[in-house]
Amino acid sequence: MAPDDVVVIKVNNQWGGQGEGDGLGRLSTNTDVLKGLLWRILQHPDGFSGEVVVAENTQYVNPSWET
């Protein structure tokens, strides 16, 4: 990875909050893991001046991220 790259991270959040019993909400990417990955990218040895995009595909569950 170069210091000025664009990095796209595809999370698994389409089914966040789903599941039953003890599994409720466990069907999505752990946000602590995402935070750690972002931190690691920003700690690039040569500095980081690029862009990080966190993306998901809702597949018509809720096509607007604004609601």
N, C-alpha and C positions, 0 to 999 in steps of 0.2 A: 504494500500500500504506500503510495506517495503522499507527501504532506498536503497536496492540493487536490486529491481525488474526491470524487463524489461517492459516498458510501450509502447504499440502500439496504436497510434492515427490514426484512419482512417478518413481522411478528405474527403470532397465532392468537388473535383476539376476537375472531369471528363469533366464537361461542362462549365468550367470557360471561360468567354469571349463570351458566347452564349447569346441569347435573342435578343429582339428588343426594340427600343425606350428607355424608362426609365429603362427597365429591362436588358439592355446590361451589361453583366459581373456580374450579381447578382446571377447566378446559381452555386456559389461555396462557400466554407467555408470562412467566414470572417477571414482574416489573423490577425486582432487585437484580435479576440477571441482565435485563435490558440496561439498567442504570450502570452496572459494572462494565458492560460491553462499551457503552458510550464513553465512560471514563477512560477505559483502555485506549480507545481510538484517539481521544483528545490528548493522551499522554504520548503521542508519537515522538520518537527520539529527535526528529527534526522539527518538531512543532506541527500543529495541524491548522491549516488555513482553508481546508476544503469544506464540503457540505455533507451533513448526515441527514438522510431522509428515512423516517420510520413510516412504513406503509402496511396496509392491510387491504384485503379484498373482501367486502361484505357479502357478495353473491346474493344481492337482493334482499337480505335480511333487513337492513336499514341502509339504503343507498346514500343517505346524506349523513355525513359525519357531524353536521350541525345540529341534529336533533337527538 
